[in-house]
Amino acid sequence: MYLIKNANLISMADVNYELKDILVEGKIIKKIGKINEADYPMAKVIDASGNFVTPGIVDPHCHIGIFEEAIGFEGADGNEMTSPVTPEMRAIDAIKPQDVAFQEAMEAGVTTVCTGPGSANCIGGTFTVLKTFGKTVDDMVVVQESSMKMALGENPKRVYNSKSQTPATRMATAALIRDALQKAKDYQEKLDEYQENLKSNKDAKKPEFNIKWASLARVFKGFPVKIHAHQQDDIVTAIRIIEEFGLNATIEHATEGHLIADYLKAHNQKVIIGPTLGSKSKYELRNKSFSAAKILSDKKVDFAIMTDHPVIHLANALTQVAIFVREGLDELEGFKAVTINAAKINHIEDRVGSIEVGKDADIVIWDGHPYHYLTKTKVVMINGEIAHQK
């Protein structure tokens, strides 16, 4: 049991920039308010006087653990570039908890990550949600399979054009996604028919198991989808496919999304923007801008902010957000984009993203303002356990 006293709390919920105490019991937050130490004599007291206290940072899209640092090919397991349609791939089967990036991210206040396949394939497989602290994936996992990755734009056509294989155009990329979705839908309908016939005691032949379509068919029952798209035209294609098949999807990167913010709002489309820190390394990024977050916020488009680690190192997650704030994004909205909004957009807000009673005790105590480049973490708590203390 821990009692954090005198926290300048930015809870991302109903308490922000107020002095509060926080009681942690086991893995969860037990109480928030004015708490008498004498009432909890067994609690270890942590004095946070003069310190900002926030929930742990949540990165909504990255590739930590599957593009392992300082290794090269042996540690690169994020793209199965032997087929453009691989929905049966699972990031959880390739994640390396020993990736040094986990420790560095955790020490920088990042406590939860959504990590998964890259964008070489039209359909690349499933993401997983992890805490950044633990010896094995089983210690760290929050959601084994959290979403299905798809990709439009430059990456799939570049990868497979180099192999003289489809897709070599944006047309083919969209066509392959549609084809796979239709096959998965047909597969699910046959399976549903088989199960209904069993209930009615009718003769029924079970469809032959197909690992690709069994994995992908979940999207027709609400399983989330992440669609990589940078340019305006690719974003619009993504929305066309989302609406055509009734997908529960977010658009990842949405680098030019701020240029069509009204369109995103009209289609009630959520986006995860970034990475924005760094150079415009390819044509698709030519309109990358730190004004994007303010524009999306002003237009009331739901968004979160990603690092796309290792593109931006997870340890620099708040550095990126600080620049969005410098360019006009509201300070609290910036925090929310990498905490509660990032959690909501990945459907894990019941556990992480804010400091509220009953949620996971993922708490960070900072030695200065979290946006300041000189600020470090004093204490990082994950699941009620002190993972790092300065």
QUIVENFEN-V85131 format. One line per field, one symbol per residue. burial: b if it has 9 or more other ideal C-beta (glycine too) atoms within 8 Angstrom, else e. A space follows every 10 residues. Layout:
BEGIN
burial: ???
END
This chain:
BEGIN
burial: bbbbbbbbbb bbbebbeeeb bbbbeeebbe bbeebebeeb eebeebebee bbbbbbbbbb bbbbbbbbbe eeeebbebbb eeebbbbbbb bbebbbbebe bbebbbbbbb bbbbbbbbbb bbbbbbbbbb bbbbeebebb bbbebbbbbb bbbbbbbebb beeeeebbeb ebbbbbbbeb bebbbbbbeb bebbeebbee eeeeeebeee ebbbbbbebb eebbbbbbbb beebbbbbbe bbeebeeebb bbbbbbbbeb bebbbeeebb bbbbbbbeee eeebbeeeeb bbbbbbbebe bebbbbbbbb ebbbbbbbbb bbbbbebebe eebbbbbbbb bbbbbbebbe bbbbbbeebb bbbbbbbbeb beeebebbbb bbbbeebbee
END
